[in-house]
C-alpha cells in the first residue's frame, strides 16, 4: 500500500517537473540575456560623472598620450591572442557537441573509448608555454620601455600628494602649489615636453589614474612612486583616484589641463604671483583671517600659511572645488563654505557655523583670489 502511494507520488512529481522545466528554462534564458545586456550597458556607459565637463569620458580605448597609447596596443595584442584561443577552444567544443551528439538508436553501442594520446598531450603542454612566453616578452618590453624613460631637459616636473580626499600639486622647480587640477604643456615634434610626476601620500593609499594619458600608478604612504606622460593634444583630461581610500574615494577626481606651451607658460607666470589683494573684499578678508581658515589654507602673500588643505592663492583659476565635487562658481563656493560636510561628508573641512552674511562676504573675498 505504502509502495503504491510512493509510486503515485513519484509519477505526480515527474509530471509536475515536466510541466515546470520548459518555463524554468525560458526564465533562465531571459535572465542570462538580461544580465548580458545589463553588463553591456554598464561597461559601455562608464562615463565619468565629472563636474562641468559631462561630455568628456575617461576612455581607456582612446589614448591621447604616451604611454597610454603603448599600453592600449599591448592590451589589444593580448586581447587578440586570448580571443583566438577562445574561438579555437569554443569552436572545437561546439563541433564536438554537435558532431557527436546523442542520436536515436545510439543506446545499443557505446562509442569507442580512447585513453591518452602522446601527441595531443605534448601539443597542449608546449603550445600554452609558447603563448605565455610570447605574452611575457611583449609585456616586459612595454614595461621596460615605460619605466626606463628618463626626463630630458625641458621636461616638466611635478609632485602629487594624495590626501583624503584631494590632490596637492607642487611644481618644485617653478615654485607653484595648486590642487586637483594639474596643468602641463602639450608636447610636439619640435618641442618635446613630457611631464614627470612624483607621487606621494599624506595619509592612506591612493592611486593616480588619468586613463587617456597613462596607466594608473599607486600612491603609497612612506614611498615615492613615479610616472610620466607626454600628451600632444591640448584639452582637459579626467581621471580619478583608483584605489579605495575611504568614504569620499569617489569624489577624489583629477583634471589634467594640457595647454599649448605658450599658454602653459602664461599659466605658470600667473600662478607664481602672490595673491591679489582687492580692497573691495575687505569684509570677507577679515572673516577669513578671524576664523580658523588660516590654520589649514595658504594664501601666498598673506599670513595664511596652513598646509592641511588646498592652497587658495589662485583658487579662482580652478574649475572645480573639493577635488571635482562641485563647480567653482559663486553658488558652489557658498554651498561649500556654508557646510562642506553636506557636499562631501567626512572631509576634513568642518562646518564653520557662519552666518549668511559672513558666507557671502568670505565668498566675495575668495573670488578675488584669481
Ligand atoms: Cu584616494 Cu581613493
Boltz pocket constraint, residues with backbone or C-beta under 6 A from the ligand:
constraints:
  - pocket:
      binder: B
      contacts: [[A, 162], [A, 163], [A, 165], [A, 205], [A, 206], [A, 207], [A, 241], [A, 242], [A, 243], [A, 244], [A, 245], [A, 246], [A, 249], [A, 250], [A, 252]]
      max_distance: 6.0
